[in-house]
């Protein structure tokens, strides 16, 4: 989840006269985004400094200088947020130390590297059982059946992260939600995985946990 506000924005990106307008400002995990006539997108990795004076927060980055007229105490909160280190991918995905993880048709170098730092219990086998977390790649609608395989592999309180491409060429969120509903799974969170991929977190509803093997048994 990002941090969002509406305020007066001044953007100087070196292209000519600075743009000044009211806009919607979003602080995402990786980017600061301004929407509206003063639109700009600044990577948080490119931010060189953040300062505050008289209710105005100034963000100096490699590509632009952005001033947010917020007033106090909002300016103080935004200054603090902007100065915080962005959360790492592994933490956005809620992977705990020593978690048992299954990678099902996944090719995400950053995720895999961070997983190797967090746990030694990572499997790429064709099948798995009793996993805390399953990351499943769904590149097109024909791959949605993989979610059911992932469900069979998780513990009652385990999680499934469905990783899929962004944009028109990817799998629609609604298709993933539809499959989740058919499997009695609950959607709880979305996270950016990379510039090209996003992920949806699915879990069993609390009311259905502990009932595997009852009323018809396991799938």
Secondary structure, DSSP 8 states (H G I E B T S, - for coil): --EEEEEEEEEE-SSSS-EEEEEEEEE-SSEEEEEETT-EEEEGGGEEEEEEETTEEEEEESS-EEEEE--TTHHHHHHHHHHS----HHHHTT--TT--EEEES---HHHHHHHHHH-S-EE-SS---SEEEEEEE--SGGGTTHHHHHHHHEEEEEEEEEEEE-STTS--HHHHHHHHHHTTEEEEEEEE-SSSEEEEEEEE-GGGTT-TTSSS---
